């Protein structure tokens, strides 16, 4: 089970464009942010830096959230360099 805690005392700051490592080890490039057309929720746009370089979108609170899973307790993504 994955538990997340995206609460950061209000709206979290959007991640800067750049390279991030997922807690499972994959590397991703944050391209930018945008808003959901219906809910105005802030979303993070990113792409894989492996395989097909597919693009993904994730809510900001989920992107910056904490993960507790299989002995890991930490951020979902960590900026590299």
Buried (B, 14 or more C-beta within 10 A) or exposed (E): EEEBEBEEEEEBEBBEEEEBBBBEEEEBBBBEBEEEEEEEEBBBBBBBBEEEEEEEEBBBBBBBBBBEBEEEEEBBBEEEE
